[in-house]
């Protein structure tokens, strides 16, 4: 069986079953404002996740785990600071976890994914706007599905409160963190 999504480009069919995120062809990233004038981007290099596609969307789900120590902003000193107790405290809180609680169709291939995000032992409900990019068979015969998701959180809600005042007013870091997820998942045999 397959779930059918009607889109502007036609019909996307997602076969039911379990799909494992392929980290080599996926990304979990974020953006945050720096000094209100620039955007710093980063990503986590180590993560895993599972998508469950059911005939009834109420029975579908998404879960994932990110390894905090794998954070990469392209600047080693900043990454070390982000792993420290000032921010993620990777030594005591080595993982960020997400588990969907519901998935709501928005129209076409778009969904609202609502779930529990746990960071530093703090769990908050978050919403992600997700789009199924399509399905495809790869050159090795594996069924794949592509999903893109976007959302935002307030970092202070998860205990990420480190901040520095600027001499000219304002603060070094914004509070809003934008979440950027691009997934290619392989259907389990």
Backbone as CSV, one residue per row, in Angstrom:
resi,resn,N_x,N_y,N_z,CA_x,CA_y,CA_z,C_x,C_y,C_z
1,UNK,0.834,-1.173,0.000,0.000,0.000,0.000,0.883,1.241,0.000
2,UNK,0.260,2.362,-0.310,0.989,3.619,-0.342,0.070,4.758,0.043
3,UNK,0.635,5.761,0.681,-0.078,6.983,0.960,0.057,7.869,-0.261
4,UNK,-1.051,8.411,-0.746,-0.997,9.278,-1.915,-1.134,10.726,-1.494
5,UNK,-0.252,11.580,-2.016,-0.300,13.009,-1.776,-0.449,13.704,-3.113
6,UNK,-1.447,14.515,-3.252,-1.649,15.261,-4.494,-0.906,16.590,-4.384
7,UNK,-0.039,16.847,-5.343,0.748,18.075,-5.356,0.568,18.768,-6.697
8,UNK,1.139,19.959,-6.806,1.086,20.689,-8.074,1.793,19.923,-9.185
9,UNK,2.748,19.093,-8.817,3.519,18.338,-9.797,2.924,16.963,-10.066
10,UNK,1.769,16.683,-9.503,1.157,15.378,-9.713,0.927,14.672,-8.393
11,UNK,0.968,13.352,-8.422,0.726,12.540,-7.230,2.038,11.947,-6.752
12,UNK,2.304,12.102,-5.446,3.463,11.477,-4.813,2.939,10.300,-4.002
13,UNK,3.502,9.140,-4.218,3.091,7.951,-3.476,4.216,7.560,-2.520
14,UNK,3.864,7.440,-1.244,4.836,7.010,-0.238,4.434,5.624,0.231
15,UNK,5.222,4.613,-0.101,4.900,3.268,0.374,4.902,3.209,1.901
16,UNK,3.929,2.497,2.457,3.874,2.350,3.904,5.063,1.530,4.372
17,UNK,5.417,1.746,5.613,6.512,0.992,6.202,7.446,1.881,6.994
18,UNK,8.560,1.313,7.348,9.574,2.005,8.145,10.677,2.502,7.220
19,UNK,11.084,3.741,7.417,12.129,4.391,6.617,13.216,4.886,7.553
20,UNK,14.468,4.568,7.247,15.593,5.003,8.075,16.323,6.155,7.390
21,UNK,16.586,7.192,8.152,17.281,8.355,7.607,18.697,7.957,7.211
22,UNK,19.090,8.350,6.019,20.435,8.121,5.499,21.264,9.367,5.817
23,UNK,22.120,9.325,6.857,22.859,10.529,7.258,23.838,11.030,6.195
24,UNK,24.261,10.160,5.285,25.188,10.589,4.235,24.501,11.452,3.185
25,UNK,23.181,11.416,3.133,22.436,12.187,2.143,21.363,13.060,2.806
26,UNK,21.590,13.415,4.072,20.646,14.216,4.840,21.415,15.261,5.640
27,UNK,20.699,16.243,6.154,21.349,17.250,7.000,20.382,17.748,8.069
28,UNK,20.945,18.003,9.244,20.223,18.608,10.356,20.983,19.892,10.673
29,UNK,20.390,21.028,10.346,21.077,22.296,10.504,20.275,23.306,11.294
30,UNK,20.925,24.455,11.543,20.278,25.531,12.286,20.874,26.865,11.863
31,UNK,20.140,27.928,12.177,20.583,29.299,11.935,20.213,30.141,13.148
32,UNK,21.091,31.098,13.487,20.822,32.015,14.584,21.427,33.371,14.236
33,UNK,20.763,34.427,14.651,21.267,35.778,14.396,22.450,36.078,15.320
34,UNK,23.457,36.741,14.765,24.650,37.151,15.500,24.748,38.666,15.415
35,UNK,24.663,39.333,16.558,24.751,40.793,16.655,23.647,41.487,15.849
36,UNK,22.564,40.800,15.575,21.415,41.305,14.822,21.739,41.671,13.374
37,UNK,22.968,41.423,12.928,23.342,41.845,11.573,23.793,40.697,10.678
38,UNK,24.027,39.535,11.257,24.510,38.402,10.463,23.804,37.131,10.931
39,UNK,23.844,36.118,10.105,23.272,34.824,10.446,24.392,33.796,10.486
40,UNK,24.503,33.108,11.614,25.469,32.022,11.753,24.728,30.719,11.502
41,UNK,25.322,29.877,10.666,24.725,28.583,10.346,25.592,27.465,10.900
42,UNK,24.944,26.397,11.276,25.658,25.230,11.764,24.880,23.977,11.441
43,UNK,25.496,22.859,11.790,24.849,21.575,11.540,25.361,20.569,12.553
44,UNK,24.667,19.455,12.617,25.120,18.322,13.413,25.518,17.239,12.428
45,UNK,26.716,16.696,12.595,27.230,15.718,11.638,26.819,14.288,11.965
46,UNK,26.390,14.020,13.206,26.003,12.665,13.598,24.565,12.661,14.094
47,UNK,23.737,11.887,13.426,22.326,11.783,13.790,21.749,10.520,13.183
48,UNK,20.578,10.135,13.677,19.845,9.002,13.127,18.366,9.273,13.332
49,UNK,17.553,8.607,12.546,16.126,8.813,12.691,15.326,7.809,11.899
50,UNK,14.044,7.760,12.207,13.133,6.809,11.587,11.822,7.513,11.260
51,UNK,11.303,7.199,10.084,9.977,7.655,9.674,9.092,6.421,9.557
52,UNK,7.901,6.495,10.097,6.920,5.423,9.957,5.781,5.965,9.100
53,UNK,5.584,5.402,7.923,4.490,5.804,7.039,3.402,4.747,7.118
54,UNK,2.244,5.149,7.605,1.110,4.228,7.754,-0.015,4.646,6.816
55,UNK,-0.921,3.724,6.542,-2.083,4.054,5.707,-2.879,5.204,6.322
56,UNK,-3.022,5.183,7.638,-3.710,6.253,8.365,-2.643,7.177,8.939
57,UNK,-2.692,8.449,8.570,-1.659,9.384,9.024,-1.580,9.459,10.545
58,UNK,-2.685,9.174,11.235,-2.676,9.186,12.694,-1.741,8.122,13.263
59,UNK,-1.435,7.104,12.467,-0.540,6.037,12.913,0.899,6.241,12.421
60,UNK,1.142,7.333,11.708,2.485,7.629,11.202,3.287,8.374,12.270
61,UNK,4.606,8.362,12.134,5.426,9.042,13.124,6.853,9.260,12.669
62,UNK,7.528,10.126,13.390,8.925,10.471,13.104,9.662,10.551,14.430
63,UNK,10.868,10.003,14.466,11.710,10.138,15.655,13.154,10.279,15.212
64,UNK,13.945,10.929,16.061,15.347,11.106,15.714,16.188,11.474,16.915
65,UNK,17.497,11.232,16.768,18.478,11.548,17.800,19.670,12.223,17.139
66,UNK,20.120,13.317,17.747,21.292,14.065,17.275,22.369,13.953,18.332
67,UNK,23.609,13.700,17.924,24.753,13.682,18.836,25.275,15.114,18.972
68,UNK,25.146,15.695,20.161,25.498,17.092,20.395,26.964,17.368,20.082
69,UNK,27.858,16.460,20.426,29.297,16.690,20.219,29.653,16.828,18.742
70,UNK,28.742,16.466,17.847,29.041,16.545,16.413,28.716,17.912,15.815
71,UNK,28.415,18.899,16.664,28.063,20.231,16.170,29.216,20.814,15.359
72,UNK,28.865,21.473,14.258,29.882,22.036,13.367,29.364,23.345,12.779
73,UNK,30.006,24.454,13.155,29.661,25.758,12.588,30.774,26.267,11.681
74,UNK,31.795,25.429,11.471,32.911,25.834,10.630,33.955,26.643,11.369
75,UNK,33.804,26.785,12.678,34.741,27.569,13.478,35.010,26.767,14.757
76,UNK,36.177,26.102,14.862,36.440,25.184,15.977,36.300,25.789,17.379
77,UNK,36.728,27.034,17.572,36.606,27.638,18.905,35.129,27.832,19.283
78,UNK,34.339,28.274,18.321,32.905,28.447,18.584,32.264,27.089,18.868
79,UNK,32.634,26.067,18.102,32.068,24.730,18.323,32.398,24.218,19.719
80,UNK,33.627,24.442,20.185,34.015,24.025,21.538,33.175,24.766,22.582
81,UNK,32.940,26.062,22.353,32.108,26.831,23.277,30.668,26.302,23.274
82,UNK,30.144,25.959,22.106,28.784,25.416,22.027,28.654,24.063,22.729
83,UNK,29.727,23.278,22.749,29.701,21.985,23.450,29.846,22.153,24.967
84,UNK,30.278,23.323,25.417,30.565,23.568,26.836,29.281,23.756,27.651
85,UNK,29.410,23.803,28.992,28.230,24.041,29.840,27.527,25.378,29.575
86,UNK,28.203,26.350,28.950,27.544,27.614,28.611,26.366,27.389,27.661
87,UNK,26.445,26.349,26.826,25.399,26.081,25.846,24.854,24.660,26.022
88,UNK,25.277,23.724,25.164,24.674,22.386,25.145,25.155,21.457,26.254
89,UNK,26.324,21.713,26.831,26.893,20.847,27.863,26.898,19.390,27.390
90,UNK,27.604,19.171,26.285,27.610,17.867,25.615,28.072,16.730,26.509
91,UNK,28.924,17.022,27.477,29.408,15.961,28.367,28.265,15.386,29.202
92,UNK,27.376,16.236,29.706,26.271,15.777,30.547,24.989,15.500,29.774
93,UNK,24.838,16.126,28.608,23.633,15.968,27.791,24.060,15.665,26.356
94,UNK,24.490,14.439,26.094,25.107,14.118,24.804,24.154,14.024,23.608
95,UNK,22.828,14.019,23.857,21.891,13.844,22.742,20.761,14.859,22.789
96,UNK,20.284,15.197,21.608,19.037,15.930,21.425,18.077,14.932,20.791
97,UNK,16.854,14.849,21.332,15.891,13.852,20.845,14.608,14.534,20.371
98,UNK,14.002,13.919,19.350,12.701,14.371,18.859,11.819,13.157,18.636
99,UNK,10.553,13.271,19.043,9.554,12.224,18.773,8.232,12.912,18.455
100,UNK,7.697,12.630,17.275,6.430,13.251,16.892,5.302,12.724,17.766
101,UNK,4.329,13.596,18.016,3.119,13.204,18.735,1.917,13.200,17.794
102,UNK,2.029,13.959,16.691,0.991,13.922,15.660,1.525,14.559,14.382
103,UNK,0.934,14.131,13.275,1.263,14.688,11.968,-0.057,15.095,11.330
104,UNK,-0.120,16.368,10.927,-1.363,16.909,10.391,-1.169,17.286,8.930
105,UNK,-2.030,16.810,8.024,-1.924,17.223,6.626,-2.301,18.705,6.503
106,UNK,-1.545,19.428,5.693,-1.814,20.849,5.455,-2.362,21.042,4.046
107,UNK,-2.020,20.139,3.163,-2.458,20.211,1.773,-1.344,19.758,0.859
108,UNK,-1.697,19.013,-0.173,-0.685,18.504,-1.093,0.315,17.636,-0.356
109,UNK,1.577,17.922,-0.551,2.643,17.146,0.082,3.148,17.801,1.362
110,UNK,2.381,18.758,1.920,2.805,19.495,3.113,2.100,18.983,4.364
111,UNK,2.859,18.985,5.462,2.374,18.509,6.740,2.885,19.403,7.853
112,UNK,2.170,19.387,8.955,2.658,19.989,10.192,3.012,18.821,11.096
113,UNK,4.265,18.764,11.491,4.715,17.707,12.393,4.857,18.325,13.776
114,UNK,4.094,17.805,14.728,4.130,18.287,16.099,4.768,17.191,16.936
115,UNK,5.700,17.583,17.810,6.353,16.571,18.614,7.109,17.149,19.777
116,UNK,7.708,16.258,20.541,8.477,16.626,21.717,9.957,16.677,21.379
117,UNK,10.558,17.847,21.601,11.985,18.042,21.425,12.609,18.092,22.810
118,UNK,13.618,17.251,23.039,14.286,17.203,24.337,15.745,17.594,24.162
119,UNK,16.137,18.626,24.917,17.495,19.145,24.880,17.865,19.511,26.321
120,UNK,19.004,19.045,26.789,19.460,19.324,28.162,18.401,18.928,29.196
121,UNK,17.760,17.792,28.986,16.711,17.256,29.866,15.474,18.145,29.956
122,UNK,15.303,19.062,29.015,14.103,19.899,28.940,13.335,19.461,27.697
123,UNK,12.059,19.151,27.879,11.223,18.731,26.760,10.150,19.776,26.517
124,UNK,10.048,20.196,25.257,9.041,21.170,24.841,8.398,20.685,23.543
125,UNK,7.135,21.033,23.381,6.457,20.725,22.127,6.907,21.722,21.073
126,UNK,7.233,21.213,19.887,7.616,22.066,18.758,6.799,21.665,17.538
127,UNK,6.688,22.611,16.605,6.023,22.355,15.338,7.013,22.539,14.205
128,UNK,6.987,21.615,13.270,7.803,21.703,12.072,6.890,21.683,10.855
129,UNK,7.163,22.546,9.899,6.459,22.523,8.622,7.258,21.616,7.695
130,UNK,6.638,20.526,7.264,7.348,19.510,6.480,6.716,19.358,5.101
131,UNK,7.565,19.058,4.145,7.123,18.801,2.781,7.781,17.523,2.282
132,UNK,6.969,16.629,1.740,7.512,15.435,1.098,7.985,15.863,-0.284
133,UNK,9.284,15.729,-0.529,9.888,16.165,-1.787,9.673,15.148,-2.908
134,UNK,9.380,13.907,-2.525,9.135,12.877,-3.525,9.712,11.541,-3.106
135,UNK,9.475,10.547,-3.949,10.035,9.214,-3.735,10.792,8.821,-4.994
136,UNK,11.757,7.921,-4.809,12.606,7.527,-5.927,13.273,6.194,-5.591
137,UNK,13.589,5.438,-6.603,14.391,4.222,-6.413,15.827,4.594,-6.758
138,UNK,16.753,4.308,-5.816,18.151,4.666,-6.070,18.820,3.619,-6.967
139,UNK,20.062,3.853,-7.422,20.731,2.930,-8.338,20.959,1.530,-7.769
140,UNK,20.818,1.359,-6.450,21.038,0.058,-5.819,19.731,-0.651,-5.503
141,UNK,18.607,-0.096,-6.006,17.311,-0.737,-5.847,16.563,-0.386,-4.576
142,UNK,17.066,0.570,-3.791,16.404,0.971,-2.549,15.341,2.026,-2.819
143,UNK,14.202,1.885,-2.175,13.188,2.944,-2.215,13.627,4.055,-1.281
144,UNK,13.525,5.315,-1.749,13.890,6.481,-0.952,12.749,7.479,-0.946
145,UNK,12.659,8.227,0.142,11.736,9.348,0.234,12.532,10.556,0.705
146,UNK,12.216,11.713,0.139,12.851,12.959,0.542,11.859,13.818,1.298
147,UNK,12.305,14.361,2.427,11.459,15.212,3.255,12.263,16.429,3.678
148,UNK,11.630,17.590,3.595,12.232,18.840,4.046,11.377,19.364,5.182
149,UNK,11.999,19.828,6.283,11.249,20.369,7.418,11.908,21.650,7.909
150,UNK,11.070,22.584,8.350,11.530,23.864,8.876,10.743,24.184,10.135
151,UNK,11.392,24.841,11.076,10.733,25.274,12.298,11.634,26.230,13.040
152,UNK,11.201,26.649,14.211,12.054,27.502,15.037,11.733,27.252,16.499
153,UNK,12.724,27.524,17.327,12.574,27.405,18.775,13.199,28.635,19.413
154,UNK,12.841,28.882,20.661,13.522,29.882,21.482,14.550,29.118,22.300
155,UNK,15.811,29.410,22.085,16.874,28.644,22.739,16.793,28.701,24.256
156,UNK,16.289,29.813,24.810,16.184,29.954,26.264,15.208,28.938,26.858
157,UNK,14.213,28.511,26.065,13.255,27.510,26.550,13.930,26.186,26.887
158,UNK,15.128,25.968,26.336,15.861,24.717,26.557,17.102,24.921,27.417
159,UNK,17.172,26.034,28.120,18.291,26.281,29.026,19.544,26.781,28.345
160,UNK,19.459,27.208,27.093,20.615,27.766,26.377,20.559,29.282,26.546
161,UNK,21.012,29.756,27.707,20.813,31.148,28.101,22.058,32.020,28.000
162,UNK,23.209,31.453,27.671,24.429,32.271,27.617,24.203,33.441,26.677
163,UNK,24.689,34.623,27.099,24.483,35.824,26.309,25.565,36.844,26.662
164,UNK,25.783,37.775,25.778,26.731,38.853,26.020,26.116,40.147,25.496
165,UNK,26.118,41.181,26.365,25.601,42.488,25.953,26.622,43.163,25.047
166,UNK,26.108,43.908,24.068,26.981,44.655,23.161,27.134,46.087,23.653
167,UNK,28.281,46.648,23.449,28.575,48.012,23.877,27.595,49.019,23.270
168,UNK,27.161,48.765,22.050,26.254,49.679,21.351,24.787,49.379,21.616
169,UNK,24.506,48.462,22.505,23.131,48.064,22.808,22.796,46.749,22.137
170,UNK,21.836,46.066,22.710,21.460,44.764,22.171,22.363,43.664,22.702
171,UNK,22.234,42.489,22.069,22.962,41.319,22.544,23.671,40.613,21.403
172,UNK,24.666,39.820,21.759,25.473,39.097,20.785,24.648,38.089,19.989
173,UNK,23.776,37.336,20.682,23.027,36.265,20.028,21.524,36.500,20.062
174,UNK,20.863,36.112,18.993,19.409,36.110,18.987,18.894,34.946,19.815
175,UNK,17.634,35.009,20.167,17.024,33.916,20.929,16.400,32.870,20.017
176,UNK,15.932,33.298,18.848,15.293,32.371,17.918,16.344,31.559,17.165
177,UNK,16.151,30.252,17.164,17.000,29.345,16.389,16.108,28.702,15.342
178,UNK,16.469,28.873,14.091,15.714,28.257,13.001,16.277,26.866,12.730
179,UNK,15.394,25.909,12.603,15.755,24.513,12.366,15.572,24.214,10.881
180,UNK,16.601,23.600,10.281,16.600,23.293,8.850,16.931,21.822,8.660
181,UNK,15.972,21.036,8.209,16.157,19.594,8.073,15.896,19.179,6.634
182,UNK,16.828,18.444,6.077,16.700,17.839,4.740,16.997,16.354,4.900
183,UNK,16.021,15.518,4.563,16.165,14.079,4.826,15.984,13.273,3.547
184,UNK,16.884,12.301,3.376,16.679,11.223,2.427,16.621,9.952,3.266
185,UNK,15.490,9.271,3.205,15.312,8.065,4.030,15.120,6.855,3.135
186,UNK,15.662,5.738,3.584,15.609,4.471,2.841,14.598,3.547,3.508
187,UNK,13.745,2.961,2.682,12.727,2.046,3.214,13.391,0.760,3.705
188,UNK,13.011,0.342,4.913,13.552,-0.886,5.493,13.029,-2.082,4.707
189,UNK,13.890,-3.069,4.572,13.518,-4.273,3.806,12.480,-5.093,4.517
